Amino acid sequence: MKLSARNQLHGKVVEVKKGQTTAHVRVDVGGAIITASITNEAVDELGLAAGQDALAVIKASDVMVGRP
């Protein structure tokens, strides 16, 4: 699959929490945890589960970074 997104982070799924329509998927990327909100349907189609290797693809025209 060819992607135009430049930000591709390799990690491991640490948790999948399904809601009514949307799931939160937590991925450990080198010790940092990122969370993706995707549909439950996508979770099922991708077969996502804790312990699996994952590739987080981030595509955005603007990314803001700040300190708390």
Secondary structure, 3 states (H helix, E strand, C coil): CCCCCCEEEEEEEEEEEECCCEEEEEEEECCEEEEEEEEHHHHHHHCCCCCCEEEEEECCCCCCCCCC
